[in-house]
Amino acid sequence: MQIVGQALTVASDVYGLGVVLYELLALARPYRLKRDSRGALEDAILTAEPRPPSAMVEARALRRQLAGDLDTIVLKALKKSPADRYATVNAFAEDIERHLAGLPVLAQADTAWYRARKFLLRNRLAVGAVAGVLASLLGGTMLALWQASAARLEARKAQAVQAFLTD
């Protein structure tokens, strides 16, 4: 880490870009300082965990847009341990591009539900059409089964009447 005198690496660049992205999204700095001094800033960087950018904004709509992937991307770039950050600036940029394209981001935990939700959001029209077709098929099948049951009942009644008349 640069602040404690370690060598500058790509991880330092990723951290700096994470701070810039945080400020652009939240219009605030990642750390709230108790006093305005270099020591307080160093202490905050070394010990305090930054709040998610979505927690720093007032507007509900903006908070909803920032929550989730953007919060995760920014907080990964601001991890205390350089090993936990993005390995390259390119990986950081790719995750931002993936978010903008509606694809699953690499910083997020890769679960089946997360991937399914991203797919559904990306393909709303197609998924809606498939759901409509499936609902129509299910409704048609249920109607056909109900009609078949009613026809069997009527057939039994007709057979009973025929048997009665033939006796």
N, C-alpha and C positions, 0 to 999 in steps of 0.2 A: 504494500500500500504506500502510495506516494506520501501521505500525510505523516507517516512514521519514519520516513526516510528510506524506504525500500526503492529499488530500481523501478523506473517507469516501464510499463509493459502495455500490451494491448488491453489488458484488464483495466488499466487506468483510463484508457481512452473510452472503453465501454462504460465505465462508471461516469465519466464526464458527460458523455452523450446521454446517459440515463438521467443525469441531473437536468440537462437542457430539455429533454423530452418531458420530464416531470413539470418543469416550470412552464413549458408551452401548454401542457394539458390542464394543469391545475391553477395556473396563474399565481403560484406560490412556490416557495422554496421547500425542499423535502424535509428540512429540519427546522423545528421551532427552537430558537435559542433563548435561554433564560436571561442572558446578558449579551450585549453586542461586543464580542471580543474574539480574537483568534483562538484563544484557549477554549472558549465555549463552543466554537465551531468544530475544533478538533475533537473535543469530548463528544459532541453530538454525532459526528461522523463515525467515531470509533465505537460508541456504545448504544446510541439510540437507533431504533428501527424506524424508518420513515413510514408515515401513514400512507395508505394508498391514495393516489391522486383523486379518486372518486370521493374520498372522505373530506377532501379539502374544498370542494365546490358547493355552492349553495343551490344552484338550479337543479331540480329533480331530473329533468330530461338529460342534462349534461352528465349528472352523476350516473344515470342509467347507462349512458353511452360509454363512460370510462370504466365502469365496474366490469369485472370479468377479465377478458383477455388483455386489455390495455393496462389495467392495474398489475396483472401478472408479469407482463413484458417489462414494464418500468421497474417493478420491484426486483425482478431477476437481475436487471442491469445494475441495481443499487445494492446488491448483496455485499455483506461485509467481507466475506472470503472471496478473493479473486477467482478461486477454482469453481465457485458456485455461479459466477456470472457467465455471460455468453463468451464462448471461446474466441470469437472474432467479431469485429465490427460488422462484417458481412452477415454473420449469423443473426446478429441483432437486427440489422436492416431487413433480412429475409423474414424474420418473425413479424415485423411491422407490416411488411407487404402481404404476408399470409393473413394477417388480421384484416387488412383493407380488402382483400379478395374474398373474405368470408370463410377461409380455410382454417382448419385447426392449427393453433400455434404450438410451437415446440416447447415453450416455457410452461404450458398448461399440462396438468396431469392427463395422461392419455388413457381415458376410460371409454368404454363403449357408448355410454350415455352422452359424453361430451362430443364424440365424433358424430353420433346420430343427430344430436341437436344442431351441430354445425351444418350437416348435410341437409336437414330439414329446412333450416333458415336459408340456405343457398338455393334450394330447389323447391320453393313454396308452391309454385304453380303446378309443377309436375306431380309433386306429392299430393296436392289437393285433388288433381285430376284422378290419380290412382285411387285415392281414398273414396272419391265419388263413384268411380266404377265399381270398386269393391262393395261399397254400401248398396249400390243398385243391384249387384249380383246377389248379395246376401238377402236383400229385400225380395227380389224375384224368386229366389229359392224358397224362402219362407212362405211366400204367397202360393207357390206351386205345391209345396207340401201341405199347406192348409187346404187348398182346393182338392188335392188327391185324397186327403182324409175325408173331406165332405163328400166326394164322389163315392168313396168306399162305403160310407154310411148310407148314402142314397141307394147304392146297389144292394146292400143288405136289406134295406126296407123294401125295395122292389122285389127281391127274391122272396121275402116273407109274404108279401101280398100275392105274388104269383103262386107260392106254395099253398096259401090259404084258398085261393080261387080254384086251384086244381083239385083240392080235397073236396 
